[in-house]
Amino acid sequence: MNEMTAEQLREFAHREWKEVEDSKAEYWAKRKLGMTPEEALCAGDALRIHARSVRPDWPSENDRTEDLETHTRVSSSLSRASARLLVDVLAALASAMTQQRCRWYLFGAQAVTIWAGPA
């Protein structure tokens, strides 16, 4: 490998780092859209291997605990979002069927979800 001159080092240090960052973000956004699940797993594993080569103690017990807490929080948020979506779908269905004067029945939780009580 060729050694860098002092001038080359200065040029490198004074690069437009924001442009580099933006370019990388754009590249990876496009790249991720086209990845197969296998490619995504391989990319993640390559990052894990690199991280372990730089920090053999990674992940620490604290890192693992924080990661689990984050996954738990995200999972909970996704569950709430799914429940809200179901409520929205049931409410829209109820409205459409009522407008069409269709007979329909809701039981238990569905009625409570839409009307806050039994029908």
N, C-alpha and C positions, 0 to 999 in steps of 0.2 A: 504494500500500500504506500502511495506517495505521501510524503509529509506536506502539511499545509504551511504556506508562508504566513507571515504576520499579517500581511494585507488580506489574504483570503480569510483568515480568522476574524479580522475586523469586519469584512463584508458579511460573513456569516452571522456574526453577533448583531449586526445592524440591519438584518433582513426585515422585511415587512411581515412580522410574525402574525399579525391579525389576518393577513391574506393567506398565509400558510395554514393557519387554524381553520379559516373559512373553507379553503380548498379541501382540506382533509375531511371536514364535516360533510361537505357536499359529496365527496367521493364515497364515504362510508354510508351515507343515507341512500345513495343510488345502489351501492353494492349490496346492502342489506335487503333491499326490496327484491333483488333477484336471487337471493340465497335460498338454497334448499335447506330443509331442516338439518340434513347431514353436514352441509357446509357451515351452517351456523354453529353446530356443536363442535366441529373441528376448529373453527376460529376461536371459540370460547376456550377450548382445551389448549390451544396454542398460547393464548393469553395467560392461562393458569400456569402452564409450564414455564413461561417467561417470568412470571411473578415469583415463582418458587426458585428460579435460578438467581434472581436478584435478592430475594428475601427468603431464605430457606425456612425461616420460622413462621412464614405466612401460610395460612391464616392462624392467628393466635386464638386462644379460647375466647378472648374479648371480641375479636373480629367475628367469630362464629356466632356468638350471642347476639351481637348487633345485627348481623345478617338475618338471623332467625326472626328477630323482632321486626325488622323491615319487611320480611316476607309475610309475616303474620298480619301486619298493618295493611299491606297491599291486598292480601287475600280478603281481609275483612271489608276493605273499601270496594273491591270488585263484587263481593257478595251483595253489599248494599246497593250497588249500581244495578246489578241483575234484578234484585227485588223491585227497585224503582221502575225498571223497564217493564217488568211484568205488570205492575200496577198500571202503568201508562197504557199498555196494550189492552188490559182488561177494561179499563175505563173507556178507551176508544171503541172497543167492541160493543160495550154496553150502550154507548151513545148511538152508534151506527144501527144496532139492532132495534133500539127504541124508535129512532127516526123512521125506520122501515116498517114499524109496527109489527115486528116479528116477536113471537112469543119465545121467551128464553128463560132459563132458570139459573140462578146462582146459588151455590150452597156454601154455608159456613164462611170460611176464610175469604172466598171471593166476594161475597156480599159485604162483609166487613171492610174489605179493601176498597170497594167502590163507594159504598154508602155509609161507611162507619157504623154499620149495624145490620142485623138481618133484614132481608127484603120484606 
